[in-house]
Amino acid sequence: MKAAALAGAVALVLTACGNSGSSDDETPGAAATTKDAGSGGDTSGALTIGTLLPQTGSLAFLGPPEIAGVDLAVKEINENGGINGKDVVVKHADSSDADHADVAPQSWTDLQSQGVQAVIGAASSSVTQLVVDDITNANVVMVSPANTATSLSGYSPFYFRTAPPDTVQGSALGNLILEDGVEKLGVLVFNEEYGTSLRDVVKATVEGAGGTITYGNKTEEFDPTASSFADPVAGVMTSNGGGAPEAIAIIAFEQTKSIIPELVAAGFTGRVYMVDGNTADYSKDFEAGTLAAWKTQGTTPGAYPDEAFKDRMLSVDPALKDYAYGPESYDAAILIALAALKGGGVDGATIQKNMAAVSGADGGTECEGFKECADLITAGEDIDYKAVSGAGPFNADNDPSSAFIGIFQYNDDNTYTWQKAVEGSVAE
């Protein structure tokens, strides 16, 4: 089994996450535009980017770093001349989560009325599926910094993502579990596409190396809207011949805050694993040492940002505590702007046509940041944008062709620390 785990780690094929009212906050100093989105061949107006990211709901903790990533990119673009000599405008709107399914469609309606040519979001795959048809059918480019549901690969020529599909994170998590010597794994997973998609990849990885999923198989998912999770916890705690499994993977969002106390009360003593949807700061939620006692680890798509990039994000939001999906959001905004610059227009069709090329899909000179890449485009050169997140160029499905998965370890204070990253290619 150990040999299989190591082989899986070496040959890791990665593919990656997928959650009232709306706001239309505008980046300071940027001019508004009333040009209809996706009008085609527009070179006169400003590039207007909308964001559809969680300000409320179960994934609201992901909103601040994602919004900061976009704002940082727009700030740097505008400091270097903008697009067509005009400042890029950004309009922020709330996506909330799948339990508040009316929010994202209303936010999209508001963004469309403001003439956005591209939308960055949503964070949740389930929320994206509420609006992706309306957005892409309007010839507006949609770039998610955090969607990982495998069903979104190649969904539309106008849909892209800078995070990898679930096959990437699922493979990385499954191999991490195997490397820790776990043979009997229970999975507490909610009945939502993000959860079941990730579960399926973890299950295939663990079982492919001879391990067993004792709980959390098909039909054993829990209702994410339930008021109590005592039943699934009781189920997993007796799933290994009447006893608990060696480890439990929790694939959920804010439900984790209720699940952990249930596991404590049930006397669980094994290992715990989390994913990007619940790898969060729990220092105010649990007693010190709760997660460290289980040697809890979490996985999140993307390379961990270096101190210099974190400082740049803090310059636009000094209150940031977390950086998850900030780099992917930054990359999304930079790629949209570079595509508009290369195509010579800010309409959705022009941006869509040039997204793959500026990501490096056709080869070109490697470059970092907006200014360096924009200078090359202006000089007539093809470029290969070096993503801050570490993601590779877009493939034929508009997924990143390669990506990193970060591995995090929980500390005694229930915060987490980056340990390492594994890289893999995204299967098409």
C-alpha positions as CSV (number, residue, x, y, z in Angstrom):
1,M,0.0,0.0,0.0
2,K,2.8,2.4,0.8
3,A,4.4,1.7,-2.5
4,A,1.1,2.4,-4.2
5,A,0.7,5.6,-2.3
6,L,4.1,6.8,-3.3
7,A,3.5,5.8,-6.9
8,G,0.3,7.8,-6.8
9,A,2.0,10.8,-5.4
10,V,4.7,10.7,-8.1
11,A,2.2,10.1,-11.0
12,L,-0.4,12.4,-9.5
13,V,-2.9,13.5,-12.2
14,L,-4.7,16.5,-10.9
15,T,-8.0,17.9,-12.1
16,A,-9.9,20.7,-8.8
17,C,-13.5,23.2,-5.5
18,G,-16.8,24.1,-5.9
19,N,-21.0,28.4,-2.9
20,S,-29.0,38.2,0.2
21,G,-28.8,40.7,-2.0
22,S,-26.1,42.2,-4.1
23,S,-23.7,45.1,-4.0
24,D,-22.1,47.1,-6.7
25,D,-19.0,48.5,-5.0
26,E,-16.7,50.1,-7.5
27,T,-12.9,50.3,-7.4
28,P,-11.9,53.9,-6.4
29,G,-10.8,56.1,-9.2
30,A,-12.3,53.9,-12.0
31,A,-14.8,55.4,-14.4
32,A,-18.2,53.7,-15.0
33,T,-19.5,52.5,-18.4
34,T,-22.9,51.9,-19.7
35,K,-21.9,49.9,-22.7
36,D,-23.9,46.6,-23.1
37,A,-21.9,43.5,-22.2
38,G,-20.7,41.3,-25.0
39,S,-21.5,43.8,-27.7
40,G,-18.6,42.8,-29.9
41,G,-15.6,44.8,-31.2
42,D,-15.8,47.5,-28.6
43,T,-12.6,49.5,-28.4
44,S,-14.1,52.8,-27.1
45,G,-15.3,52.0,-23.6
46,A,-13.6,51.0,-20.4
47,L,-13.1,47.3,-19.6
48,T,-15.7,46.6,-16.8
49,I,-15.2,43.4,-14.8
50,G,-17.9,42.2,-12.4
51,T,-17.2,39.9,-9.5
52,L,-19.7,37.3,-8.2
53,L,-18.0,36.3,-5.0
54,P,-19.3,35.3,-1.5
55,Q,-19.9,38.2,0.8
56,T,-22.6,36.3,2.7
57,G,-23.4,32.6,3.4
58,S,-21.3,29.5,4.2
59,L,-18.4,30.5,2.0
60,A,-18.2,34.2,3.1
61,F,-14.7,33.5,4.6
62,L,-13.4,33.0,1.0
63,G,-14.8,36.4,-0.2
64,P,-12.2,38.8,1.3
65,P,-9.1,37.2,-0.2
66,E,-10.8,36.7,-3.6
67,I,-12.0,40.3,-3.7
68,A,-8.6,41.5,-2.6
69,G,-7.0,39.5,-5.4
70,V,-9.2,41.1,-8.0
71,D,-8.8,44.6,-6.6
72,L,-5.0,44.3,-6.5
73,A,-4.9,43.2,-10.1
74,V,-7.1,46.1,-11.2
75,K,-5.0,48.6,-9.2
76,E,-1.8,47.4,-10.9
77,I,-3.4,47.4,-14.3
78,N,-4.6,51.0,-13.9
79,E,-1.3,52.1,-12.5
80,N,0.2,50.9,-15.8
81,G,-2.1,52.6,-18.2
82,G,-5.3,50.5,-18.0
83,I,-6.8,49.1,-21.2
84,N,-7.2,51.3,-24.3
85,G,-5.9,54.2,-22.2
86,K,-8.8,53.9,-19.8
87,D,-9.0,52.6,-16.2
88,V,-10.5,49.2,-15.7
89,V,-13.7,49.3,-13.7
90,V,-14.6,46.6,-11.2
91,K,-18.1,46.0,-9.8
92,H,-18.5,43.7,-6.8
93,A,-21.6,41.7,-6.2
94,D,-22.5,38.9,-3.8
95,S,-22.9,35.3,-4.8
96,S,-23.8,34.0,-1.4
97,D,-24.2,30.2,-1.5
98,A,-26.4,27.4,-2.9
99,D,-28.7,27.6,0.1
100,H,-29.5,31.1,-0.9
101,A,-30.1,30.4,-4.6
102,D,-31.9,33.6,-5.4
103,V,-28.8,35.8,-4.6
104,A,-26.5,35.0,-7.5
105,P,-29.0,35.4,-10.3
106,Q,-30.1,38.8,-8.9
107,S,-26.5,39.8,-8.6
108,W,-25.9,38.8,-12.2
109,T,-28.9,40.8,-13.3
110,D,-27.4,43.8,-11.6
111,L,-24.0,43.3,-13.1
112,Q,-25.4,42.9,-16.6
113,S,-27.3,46.1,-16.3
114,Q,-23.9,47.8,-15.5
115,G,-22.4,46.6,-18.7
116,V,-19.7,44.1,-17.5
117,Q,-17.8,42.3,-20.2
118,A,-16.4,39.7,-17.9
119,V,-17.3,38.1,-14.5
120,I,-14.9,36.7,-11.9
121,G,-16.8,34.0,-9.9
122,A,-18.5,32.2,-8.5
123,A,-16.5,30.5,-5.7
124,S,-19.0,27.6,-5.4
125,S,-19.5,25.3,-8.3
126,S,-23.2,24.9,-7.3
127,V,-23.7,28.7,-7.4
128,T,-21.9,28.9,-10.8
129,Q,-24.4,26.4,-12.2
130,L,-27.2,28.8,-11.2
131,V,-25.9,31.5,-13.5
132,V,-23.4,30.1,-15.9
133,D,-25.8,29.7,-18.8
134,D,-27.2,33.2,-18.5
135,I,-23.7,34.7,-18.3
136,T,-22.1,32.8,-21.1
137,N,-25.1,33.0,-23.4
138,A,-24.8,36.8,-23.1
139,N,-21.2,36.4,-24.6
140,V,-19.8,37.5,-21.2
141,V,-16.6,35.8,-20.2
142,M,-16.9,34.0,-16.8
143,V,-13.7,33.0,-14.9
144,S,-14.0,31.2,-11.6
145,P,-11.1,31.4,-9.2
146,A,-12.4,28.5,-7.1
147,N,-14.8,26.2,-9.0
148,T,-13.6,22.6,-9.0
149,A,-16.6,20.5,-10.0
150,T,-15.6,18.1,-12.8
151,S,-18.9,18.7,-14.6
152,L,-17.8,22.3,-15.4
153,S,-14.8,21.2,-17.5
154,G,-15.4,22.4,-21.1
155,Y,-18.8,23.7,-20.1
156,S,-18.8,26.7,-22.4
157,P,-16.3,28.5,-24.7
158,F,-17.0,31.5,-22.4
159,Y,-16.4,29.7,-19.1
160,F,-12.8,29.4,-17.7
161,R,-11.3,28.7,-14.3
162,T,-8.0,29.3,-12.7
163,A,-8.5,26.6,-10.1
164,P,-8.1,22.9,-11.1
165,P,-11.0,20.4,-11.2
166,D,-11.7,18.0,-8.3
167,T,-9.6,15.2,-9.7
168,V,-6.6,17.2,-8.7
169,Q,-7.4,17.9,-5.1
170,G,-9.1,14.6,-4.7
171,S,-6.0,12.7,-5.9
172,A,-3.7,14.8,-3.7
173,L,-5.9,14.3,-0.7
174,G,-6.3,10.5,-1.3
175,N,-2.5,10.1,-1.7
176,L,-1.9,12.2,1.4
177,I,-4.2,9.9,3.4
178,L,-2.4,6.8,2.0
179,E,1.0,8.2,2.7
180,D,0.0,8.6,6.4
181,G,-0.6,4.8,6.4
182,V,-4.4,4.9,6.6
183,E,-6.2,1.8,5.4
184,K,-9.7,2.4,6.7
185,L,-11.2,5.8,5.9
186,G,-14.6,7.2,6.8
187,V,-15.9,10.2,4.8
188,L,-18.4,12.7,6.1
189,V,-19.6,14.4,2.9
190,F,-22.6,16.6,2.2
191,N,-25.0,15.9,-0.6
192,E,-23.8,18.7,-2.9
193,E,-21.9,18.4,-6.2
194,Y,-18.7,19.8,-4.8
195,G,-18.8,17.3,-2.0
196,T,-19.7,14.2,-4.0
197,S,-17.4,15.0,-6.8
198,L,-14.4,15.3,-4.4
199,R,-15.5,12.2,-2.5
200,D,-15.6,10.1,-5.7
201,V,-12.0,11.0,-6.5
202,V,-10.8,10.4,-2.9
203,K,-12.6,7.1,-2.9
204,A,-11.1,6.0,-6.2
205,T,-7.6,6.9,-5.1
206,V,-7.8,5.2,-1.7
207,E,-9.6,2.0,-3.0
208,G,-7.2,1.9,-6.0
209,A,-4.3,1.4,-3.5
210,G,-6.1,-1.3,-1.6
211,G,-7.8,0.9,1.1
212,T,-11.4,0.8,2.2
213,I,-14.0,3.6,2.5
214,T,-15.9,2.5,5.6
215,Y,-18.5,5.3,5.4
216,G,-19.5,8.1,3.1
217,N,-20.2,5.9,0.0
218,K,-23.1,6.7,-2.3
219,T,-26.4,7.2,-0.4
220,E,-24.4,7.9,2.8
221,E,-24.1,11.7,2.2
222,F,-25.7,14.1,4.7
223,D,-28.1,16.9,4.1
224,P,-26.1,20.2,4.2
225,T,-29.2,22.1,5.5
226,A,-29.7,19.7,8.5
227,S,-29.9,21.2,12.0
228,S,-27.9,18.3,13.5
229,F,-25.2,16.0,12.2
230,A,-25.3,13.5,15.0
231,D,-26.6,10.7,12.7
232,P,-23.8,10.8,10.2
233,V,-21.2,11.1,13.0
234,A,-22.8,8.0,14.7
235,G,-22.7,6.2,11.3
236,V,-19.0,6.9,10.7
237,M,-18.1,6.0,14.3
238,T,-19.5,2.5,13.9
239,S,-18.5,1.9,10.3
240,N,-15.3,-0.1,10.9
241,G,-16.6,-3.4,12.2
242,G,-18.7,-1.6,14.8
243,G,-15.9,0.8,15.7
244,A,-14.4,4.0,14.3
245,P,-12.2,4.1,11.2
246,E,-8.5,5.1,11.4
247,A,-9.2,8.5,9.8
248,I,-12.1,10.7,8.8
249,A,-12.2,13.1,5.8
250,I,-14.7,15.9,6.3
251,I,-15.9,17.3,3.0
252,A,-18.2,20.2,3.9
253,F,-18.5,23.9,4.4
254,E,-19.6,25.7,7.6
255,Q,-21.3,22.4,8.7
256,T,-17.8,21.5,9.9
257,K,-18.3,23.8,13.0
258,S,-21.1,21.5,14.1
259,I,-19.4,18.2,13.1
260,I,-16.2,18.7,15.0
261,P,-17.9,18.9,18.5
262,E,-19.9,15.8,17.6
263,L,-16.7,13.9,16.8
264,V,-15.2,15.1,20.1
265,A,-18.3,14.0,22.0
266,A,-18.1,10.6,20.3
267,G,-14.5,10.1,21.4
268,F,-12.9,9.9,18.0
269,T,-9.1,9.5,18.3
270,G,-7.9,9.0,14.7
271,R,-6.8,11.4,12.1
272,V,-8.9,14.1,10.4
273,Y,-8.6,15.5,6.9
274,M,-10.3,18.6,5.4
275,V,-10.6,20.2,2.0
276,D,-10.6,23.8,0.7
277,G,-14.3,24.3,1.6
278,N,-13.5,23.9,5.3
279,T,-9.8,24.5,5.7
280,A,-10.3,27.7,7.8
281,D,-9.3,29.4,11.0
282,Y,-11.2,27.8,13.9
283,S,-9.3,29.5,16.7
284,K,-12.6,31.1,17.9
285,D,-14.7,28.0,17.5
286,F,-13.0,25.1,19.3
287,E,-11.0,24.5,22.4
288,A,-7.2,24.8,22.0
289,G,-5.7,21.5,20.8
290,T,-8.9,20.1,19.3
291,L,-7.7,19.8,15.7
292,A,-4.1,19.2,16.5
293,A,-5.0,16.2,18.7
294,W,-6.2,14.5,15.5
295,K,-3.2,15.6,13.5
296,T,-5.7,17.4,11.2
297,Q,-4.5,18.3,7.8
298,G,-6.2,20.3,5.0
299,T,-5.8,20.7,1.2
300,T,-6.4,23.7,-0.9
301,P,-5.8,24.2,-4.6
302,G,-3.1,26.7,-5.6
303,A,0.5,27.5,-4.7
304,Y,0.8,29.3,-1.3
305,P,1.5,33.0,-1.9
306,D,4.9,34.2,-0.9
307,E,5.3,37.1,1.6
308,A,5.7,39.7,-1.1
309,F,2.4,38.8,-2.7
310,K,0.7,38.7,0.6
311,D,2.0,42.1,1.4
312,R,0.6,43.3,-2.0
313,M,-2.8,41.9,-1.1
314,L,-2.7,43.5,2.3
315,S,-2.1,46.8,0.6
316,V,-5.6,46.7,-0.7
317,D,-7.2,45.0,2.3
318,P,-5.2,45.4,5.5
319,A,-7.8,43.3,7.4
320,L,-7.0,40.1,5.5
321,K,-6.5,37.0,7.7
322,D,-6.6,34.4,4.9
323,Y,-5.3,34.3,1.4
324,A,-7.2,31.3,-0.1
325,Y,-8.0,31.8,-3.8
326,G,-6.5,35.3,-3.7
327,P,-3.8,34.4,-6.2
328,E,-6.4,32.6,-8.5
329,S,-8.6,35.7,-8.4
330,Y,-5.7,38.0,-9.2
331,D,-4.7,35.7,-12.1
332,A,-8.3,35.8,-13.4
333,A,-8.4,39.6,-13.6
334,I,-4.9,39.9,-15.1
335,L,-5.7,37.3,-17.8
336,I,-9.0,39.1,-18.7
337,A,-7.2,42.4,-19.1
338,L,-4.3,40.9,-21.2
339,A,-6.9,39.1,-23.4
340,A,-8.6,42.4,-24.1
341,L,-5.3,44.1,-24.8
342,K,-4.1,41.4,-27.2
343,G,-7.5,41.4,-29.0
344,G,-7.7,45.1,-29.2
345,G,-11.2,45.2,-27.7
346,V,-13.0,45.0,-24.4
347,D,-16.1,43.1,-25.6
348,G,-16.7,39.6,-24.3
349,A,-16.1,37.9,-27.6
350,T,-12.7,39.5,-28.1
351,I,-11.7,38.6,-24.5
352,Q,-12.9,35.0,-24.9
353,K,-11.0,34.6,-28.2
354,N,-7.7,35.6,-26.6
355,M,-7.8,34.0,-23.1
356,A,-6.0,30.8,-24.0
357,A,-3.3,32.6,-26.0
358,V,-2.3,35.0,-23.2
359,S,-2.3,32.1,-20.7
360,G,0.5,30.5,-22.8
361,A,-1.5,27.8,-24.5
362,D,0.1,28.7,-27.8
363,G,3.6,29.3,-26.4
364,G,5.3,32.6,-26.2
365,T,7.7,34.6,-24.0
366,E,7.2,34.0,-20.3
367,C,6.2,37.1,-18.3
368,E,5.0,38.1,-14.8
369,G,2.5,40.7,-13.9
370,F,0.5,43.0,-16.1
371,K,3.1,45.5,-17.1
372,E,5.7,43.0,-18.2
373,C,3.2,41.0,-20.2
374,A,1.4,44.1,-21.6
375,D,4.7,45.5,-22.9
376,L,5.4,42.3,-24.8
377,I,1.9,42.2,-26.3
378,T,2.3,45.9,-27.4
379,A,5.5,44.9,-29.0
380,G,3.7,42.2,-31.0
381,E,5.0,39.2,-29.1
382,D,3.1,36.1,-28.0
383,I,3.2,35.7,-24.2
384,D,3.1,32.9,-21.6
385,Y,1.7,34.5,-18.4
386,K,3.3,33.1,-15.3
387,A,0.3,32.7,-12.9
388,V,0.9,33.7,-9.3
389,S,-1.2,30.7,-8.4
390,G,1.2,28.4,-10.2
391,A,-1.6,27.3,-12.6
392,G,-0.5,26.3,-16.1
393,P,-2.0,27.6,-19.4
394,F,-5.6,26.8,-20.2
395,N,-6.2,23.5,-21.9
396,A,-8.9,22.6,-24.5
397,D,-11.5,22.5,-21.7
398,N,-10.6,26.0,-20.4
399,D,-9.2,24.4,-17.2
400,P,-5.6,25.1,-16.1
401,S,-3.4,22.4,-17.7
402,S,-1.5,22.0,-14.4
403,A,-1.9,23.1,-10.9
404,F,-0.6,22.9,-7.3
405,I,-2.4,21.6,-4.2
406,G,-1.3,23.0,-0.9
407,I,-1.1,20.8,2.2
408,F,-1.8,22.5,5.5
409,Q,-1.3,21.3,9.1
410,Y,-3.5,22.5,12.0
411,N,-1.8,24.0,15.1
412,D,-2.7,23.9,18.8
413,D,-4.7,27.1,18.4
414,N,-6.8,25.6,15.6
415,T,-5.2,27.8,12.9
416,Y,-3.3,26.1,10.1
417,T,0.2,26.4,8.6
418,W,1.3,25.6,5.1
419,Q,3.5,22.5,4.9
420,K,4.1,21.8,1.2
421,A,2.6,21.7,-2.2
422,V,2.2,19.0,-4.8
423,E,1.9,19.6,-8.5
424,G,0.1,17.6,-11.2
425,S,-1.3,17.9,-14.6
426,V,-5.0,18.2,-15.3
427,A,-6.5,15.4,-17.4
428,E,-8.7,16.4,-20.4
